[in-house]
Amino acid sequence: MKALMNYKIALHLLVAMMICLSPLIMNAIWSESELSKGLYFRYGIEAFSLLTIYIVNYYLFIPRYLFCNFKLKFFIYNLLTLLLIVAIMYCIREYVIEKPFYVVKSTRHKLWIISVSRDLFSLVLTVGFAIAVRMTGRFMENELALKEAESARASAELLNLRNQINPHFLLNTLNNIYALIAFNGEKAQDSVQKLSVLLRYVLYDNKEESVLLTKEINFLSNYIELMQIRLSSNVEVKSNFNVSKTSATRIAPLIFISLIENAFKHGVNPLEQSYIHISIEEIEDGRSVAVCIANSNHPKLESDKSGSGIGLEQVRKRLELLYKNRYEWDVICDAKHYKSKLLIKIN
């Protein structure tokens, strides 16, 4: 909005400068008169008249009549105003200002036609300037309003997606801790402490637009440990986080959690050998973040609602909203293996 206001001010100043200079330009084109002591006063009257017709059109005639589709009224009111201004300018020249070029009576009629024609041409041109400037401002206001509406919609959609994420992973984690309490109370207490760290991250850091990648990695590490509670010995879980502890790279919070949840949901079968391999690393000196999640593929039955949540389609929506044209996401899947590779380019 501030940029639009600055643009309008600059445009008005430019138009005002052109209007103030136009009498000099028109005099050079239409007249061959010599300089007189009333020259600058006459030019001042002409510039004032042009500014008047510009302001009247910009703030009154154009928004009230032209934009409201009253074109006939717009034309009539402009015509009457132009004739009135031309008449006033003629009277001022005739009776107030010294007229060296009116001394010769034989050329009086010719010079009067030239003077009036020049004034009408300048005034009509100024009306055209006013229409162009007002239309440009209106177009920019509409574009800005459209962008603000799109931004508000995107923010609302992101907030909705985050609200779906939070109960999703919390439900999985609470189920795991509940199962752990029955056979290992000490480990269950440790898990509750880890869960409190996760909750603190979700309740506070998740509200920010972006977080440090190192904080996101710490969150994911705790989450993976909690998810491993209920896994049997035939499930191999490997995680590799190649991110410097002093990294300044920032990422959208909880952008990877659904991919990892999906791996635990579909990559584990207690009766078969299973694996989950998770890799996250910075590349190009932190300008990009690469994520690779590979797991064995054990699709759930339709009746199995465990781990149900926002799903991969909602992950794609978040990526489109947050990193449009700045991410690459490839999925390779067959009957036994599933791999998800995501590359995000950071601003």
C-alpha positions as CSV (number, residue, x, y, z in Angstrom):
1,M,0.0,0.0,0.0
2,K,2.9,2.4,0.8
3,A,4.5,1.6,-2.5
4,L,1.2,2.3,-4.3
5,M,0.9,5.7,-2.5
6,N,4.5,6.6,-3.4
7,Y,3.8,5.7,-7.0
8,K,0.7,7.9,-7.1
9,I,2.6,10.9,-5.6
10,A,5.4,10.5,-8.1
11,L,2.9,10.2,-11.0
12,H,1.0,13.3,-9.8
13,L,4.3,15.3,-9.6
14,L,5.3,14.2,-13.1
15,V,1.9,15.2,-14.5
16,A,2.0,18.5,-12.7
17,M,5.4,19.3,-14.1
18,M,4.2,18.4,-17.6
19,I,1.2,20.6,-17.2
20,C,3.2,23.6,-16.0
21,L,5.6,23.2,-18.9
22,S,2.9,22.7,-21.6
23,P,2.0,26.4,-22.0
24,L,5.6,27.2,-22.9
25,I,5.7,24.3,-25.3
26,M,2.4,25.2,-26.9
27,N,3.3,28.8,-27.2
28,A,6.5,27.8,-29.1
29,I,4.5,25.7,-31.5
30,W,1.4,27.8,-32.0
31,S,2.7,31.4,-31.6
32,E,5.5,33.6,-33.0
33,S,4.8,36.5,-30.6
34,E,7.6,38.4,-28.9
35,L,8.2,38.4,-25.2
36,S,6.3,40.9,-23.1
37,K,6.1,41.8,-19.5
38,G,2.8,39.9,-19.1
39,L,4.3,36.7,-20.5
40,Y,4.9,34.8,-17.3
41,F,1.6,35.9,-15.8
42,R,-0.1,34.6,-18.9
43,Y,1.7,31.3,-18.7
44,G,0.8,31.1,-15.0
45,I,-2.9,31.5,-15.8
46,E,-2.7,28.8,-18.4
47,A,-0.9,26.3,-16.1
48,F,-3.4,27.1,-13.3
49,S,-6.3,26.4,-15.7
50,L,-4.7,23.1,-16.8
51,L,-4.2,22.0,-13.2
52,T,-7.8,22.9,-12.4
53,I,-9.2,20.7,-15.2
54,Y,-6.9,17.9,-14.2
55,I,-7.9,18.0,-10.5
56,V,-11.6,18.4,-11.3
57,N,-11.5,15.4,-13.6
58,Y,-9.3,13.2,-11.4
59,Y,-11.2,13.7,-8.1
60,L,-14.8,14.4,-9.4
61,F,-15.8,13.7,-13.0
62,I,-13.9,10.5,-13.6
63,P,-14.8,8.6,-10.4
64,R,-18.4,10.0,-10.2
65,Y,-19.4,9.7,-13.9
66,L,-16.9,7.9,-16.0
67,F,-16.3,5.0,-13.6
68,C,-20.1,4.8,-12.9
69,N,-20.9,4.5,-16.6
70,F,-22.4,7.9,-16.9
71,K,-20.4,8.7,-20.0
72,L,-22.8,11.3,-21.4
73,K,-22.8,13.3,-18.2
74,F,-19.0,13.0,-18.1
75,F,-18.8,14.4,-21.7
76,I,-21.3,17.2,-21.1
77,Y,-19.8,18.4,-17.8
78,N,-16.3,18.4,-19.2
79,L,-17.4,20.3,-22.3
80,L,-19.1,23.0,-20.2
81,T,-16.1,23.2,-17.9
82,L,-13.7,23.5,-20.8
83,L,-15.8,26.3,-22.4
84,L,-16.0,28.1,-19.1
85,I,-12.3,27.9,-18.5
86,V,-11.5,29.0,-22.1
87,A,-13.8,32.0,-21.7
88,I,-12.2,33.0,-18.5
89,M,-8.7,32.7,-20.0
90,Y,-9.8,34.8,-23.0
91,C,-11.2,37.6,-20.8
92,I,-8.0,37.6,-18.7
93,R,-5.9,37.9,-21.8
94,E,-8.2,40.5,-23.4
95,Y,-8.7,42.9,-20.4
96,V,-6.0,42.2,-17.9
97,I,-2.7,41.1,-19.6
98,E,-0.8,43.3,-22.0
99,K,-1.2,41.9,-25.5
100,P,1.6,42.9,-27.8
101,F,0.3,40.6,-30.6
102,Y,-3.2,42.2,-30.6
103,V,-1.8,45.6,-31.6
104,V,-2.3,44.9,-35.3
105,K,-6.1,44.9,-35.8
106,S,-6.0,43.0,-39.0
107,T,-4.5,40.0,-37.3
108,R,-6.7,40.1,-34.2
109,H,-9.3,37.6,-35.5
110,K,-6.6,35.1,-36.6
111,L,-4.8,35.3,-33.3
112,W,-8.0,34.8,-31.4
113,I,-8.7,31.6,-33.2
114,I,-5.1,30.3,-32.6
115,S,-5.3,31.2,-28.9
116,V,-8.7,29.5,-28.3
117,S,-7.7,26.4,-30.4
118,R,-4.5,26.1,-28.4
119,D,-6.3,26.4,-25.1
120,L,-8.9,23.8,-26.0
121,F,-6.3,21.4,-27.3
122,S,-4.2,21.7,-24.1
123,L,-7.3,21.3,-21.9
124,V,-8.5,18.2,-23.8
125,L,-5.1,16.7,-23.6
126,T,-5.0,17.3,-19.8
127,V,-8.4,15.5,-19.5
128,G,-6.8,12.6,-21.3
129,F,-3.9,12.7,-18.8
130,A,-6.3,12.7,-15.9
131,I,-8.2,9.6,-17.3
132,A,-4.9,7.7,-17.9
133,V,-3.5,8.4,-14.4
134,R,-6.8,7.6,-12.7
135,M,-7.2,4.4,-14.7
136,T,-3.6,3.3,-13.9
137,G,-4.2,3.9,-10.2
138,R,-7.4,2.0,-10.3
139,F,-5.8,-0.9,-12.0
140,M,-3.0,-1.0,-9.5
141,E,-5.4,-0.8,-6.5
142,N,-7.4,-3.8,-8.0
143,E,-4.2,-5.7,-8.4
144,L,-3.1,-5.0,-4.9
145,A,-6.5,-5.9,-3.5
146,L,-6.3,-9.2,-5.4
147,K,-2.9,-10.0,-4.1
148,E,-3.9,-9.2,-0.5
149,A,-7.0,-11.4,-0.9
150,E,-4.8,-14.2,-2.2
151,S,-2.3,-13.7,0.6
152,A,-5.1,-13.8,3.2
153,R,-6.5,-17.0,1.6
154,A,-3.1,-18.6,1.6
155,S,-2.5,-17.7,5.3
156,A,-5.9,-19.1,6.2
157,E,-5.2,-22.3,4.3
158,L,-1.8,-22.6,5.9
159,L,-3.3,-22.1,9.4
160,N,-5.9,-24.8,8.6
161,L,-3.2,-27.2,7.5
162,R,-1.2,-26.6,10.7
163,N,-4.2,-27.2,12.8
164,Q,-4.6,-30.6,11.1
165,I,-0.9,-31.5,11.6
166,N,-0.8,-30.9,15.4
167,P,-3.4,-33.5,16.5
168,H,-2.2,-35.9,13.9
169,F,1.3,-36.6,15.2
170,L,0.2,-36.0,18.9
171,L,-2.3,-38.8,18.6
172,N,0.4,-41.2,17.2
173,T,2.8,-40.2,20.0
174,L,0.3,-40.6,22.8
175,N,-0.7,-44.1,21.5
176,N,3.0,-45.1,21.6
177,I,3.5,-43.8,25.1
178,Y,0.3,-45.5,26.3
179,A,1.6,-48.8,25.0
180,L,5.0,-48.2,26.6
181,I,3.6,-47.6,30.1
182,A,2.5,-51.2,30.4
183,F,6.0,-52.8,30.2
184,N,8.6,-50.0,30.8
185,G,7.5,-47.2,33.1
186,E,10.9,-45.5,33.2
187,K,11.1,-45.3,29.5
188,A,7.6,-44.1,29.4
189,Q,8.6,-41.2,31.7
190,D,11.4,-40.3,29.4
191,S,9.1,-40.4,26.5
192,V,6.7,-38.0,28.2
193,Q,9.5,-35.6,28.7
194,K,10.3,-35.8,25.0
195,L,6.7,-35.3,24.2
196,S,6.7,-32.1,26.3
197,V,9.6,-30.8,24.1
198,L,7.5,-31.6,21.0
199,L,4.5,-29.8,22.4
200,R,6.5,-26.7,23.3
201,Y,7.8,-26.7,19.7
202,V,4.3,-27.1,18.2
203,L,2.6,-24.6,20.5
204,Y,5.2,-21.8,20.1
205,D,7.7,-22.2,17.2
206,N,5.0,-23.6,14.9
207,K,3.3,-20.2,15.0
208,E,6.3,-18.6,13.3
209,E,6.5,-18.3,9.5
210,S,9.9,-20.0,9.6
211,V,12.2,-21.6,12.1
212,L,15.9,-22.6,12.1
213,L,16.5,-25.8,10.3
214,T,18.5,-27.1,13.3
215,K,15.4,-26.7,15.5
216,E,13.2,-28.5,13.0
217,I,15.8,-31.3,12.9
218,N,15.8,-31.5,16.7
219,F,12.0,-31.8,16.7
220,L,12.1,-34.6,14.0
221,S,14.8,-36.5,16.0
222,N,12.6,-36.6,19.1
223,Y,9.6,-37.6,17.1
224,I,11.5,-40.5,15.4
225,E,12.6,-41.7,18.8
226,L,9.1,-41.7,20.1
227,M,7.8,-43.5,17.0
228,Q,10.3,-46.2,17.5
229,I,8.9,-47.2,20.9
230,R,6.4,-49.7,19.5
231,L,8.6,-51.0,16.6
232,S,9.8,-54.6,16.7
233,S,13.4,-55.7,16.1
234,N,12.7,-56.6,12.5
235,V,12.3,-52.9,11.6
236,E,15.5,-51.0,10.7
237,V,15.3,-47.3,11.3
238,K,18.2,-45.1,10.2
239,S,18.3,-41.3,10.2
240,N,21.0,-39.0,8.9
241,F,20.8,-35.3,9.5
242,N,23.7,-33.5,7.7
243,V,23.1,-30.0,9.0
244,S,25.6,-27.8,10.8
245,K,24.8,-26.9,14.4
246,T,25.6,-23.3,13.5
247,S,23.5,-23.3,10.4
248,A,21.4,-20.1,9.8
249,T,19.1,-21.8,7.3
250,R,15.4,-21.3,8.0
251,I,12.5,-23.6,6.9
252,A,8.8,-23.6,7.3
253,P,7.9,-25.5,10.6
254,L,6.6,-29.0,10.4
255,I,7.0,-29.1,6.6
256,F,8.6,-32.6,6.7
257,I,6.7,-34.3,9.5
258,S,3.9,-35.7,7.3
259,L,6.5,-37.4,5.1
260,I,8.1,-39.1,8.1
261,E,4.7,-40.1,9.5
262,N,3.8,-41.6,6.1
263,A,7.0,-43.7,6.3
264,F,6.1,-45.1,9.7
265,K,2.5,-45.7,8.7
266,H,3.3,-47.6,5.5
267,G,6.8,-48.8,6.0
268,V,6.3,-51.1,9.0
269,N,5.0,-54.6,9.1
270,P,5.5,-56.6,12.4
271,L,5.6,-59.9,10.5
272,E,8.1,-58.9,7.8
273,Q,11.5,-57.3,7.5
274,S,11.0,-53.6,7.2
275,Y,13.1,-50.5,7.0
276,I,12.8,-46.7,7.2
277,H,15.7,-44.5,6.1
278,I,15.5,-40.8,6.6
279,S,18.0,-38.3,5.3
280,I,18.0,-34.5,5.5
281,E,20.9,-32.3,4.5
282,E,21.9,-28.8,3.5
283,I,23.4,-28.3,0.1
284,E,24.8,-25.3,-1.9
285,D,25.9,-23.6,1.4
286,G,22.4,-23.7,2.8
287,R,20.6,-22.3,-0.3
288,S,18.8,-25.7,-0.6
289,V,17.5,-28.4,1.7
290,A,17.4,-32.0,0.4
291,V,15.2,-34.6,2.0
292,C,15.1,-38.3,1.1
293,I,12.8,-40.8,2.9
294,A,12.9,-44.4,1.8
295,N,10.9,-47.2,3.4
296,S,9.5,-50.7,2.7
297,N,6.0,-50.6,1.3
298,H,3.3,-52.2,3.3
299,P,0.1,-50.5,2.3
300,K,-2.6,-50.3,5.0
301,L,-6.1,-51.7,4.6
302,E,-8.9,-49.2,4.1
303,S,-10.3,-50.1,7.5
304,D,-7.0,-49.2,9.2
305,K,-7.3,-45.6,10.3
306,S,-4.0,-45.5,12.2
307,G,-1.8,-42.6,11.3
308,S,-4.5,-41.0,9.2
309,G,-4.1,-37.2,8.9
310,I,-3.4,-34.5,6.4
311,G,-1.9,-36.9,3.8
312,L,0.5,-36.3,1.1
313,E,-1.9,-34.1,-0.9
314,Q,-2.0,-31.6,1.9
315,V,1.8,-31.7,2.0
316,R,1.9,-30.7,-1.7
317,K,-0.6,-27.8,-0.9
318,R,1.7,-26.5,1.7
319,L,4.7,-26.7,-0.6
320,E,2.7,-24.8,-3.3
321,L,1.7,-22.1,-0.9
322,L,5.1,-21.7,0.7
323,Y,7.7,-22.6,-2.0
324,K,5.9,-22.3,-5.3
325,N,8.3,-22.8,-8.2
326,R,11.1,-23.4,-5.6
327,Y,10.7,-27.1,-4.9
328,E,11.1,-30.5,-6.6
329,W,9.3,-33.5,-5.3
330,D,9.7,-37.0,-6.8
331,V,8.1,-40.2,-5.5
332,I,9.3,-43.6,-6.6
333,C,7.0,-46.5,-5.6
334,D,6.6,-50.2,-6.4
335,A,5.1,-53.2,-4.6
336,K,7.9,-53.4,-2.0
337,H,9.6,-50.1,-1.8
338,Y,8.7,-46.4,-1.5
339,K,11.0,-43.4,-1.8
340,S,10.2,-39.7,-1.5
341,K,12.8,-37.2,-2.6
342,L,12.2,-33.5,-1.9
343,L,14.4,-30.5,-2.7
344,I,13.5,-27.1,-1.4
345,K,15.3,-23.9,-2.6
346,I,15.6,-21.4,0.2
347,N,15.4,-17.6,-0.5
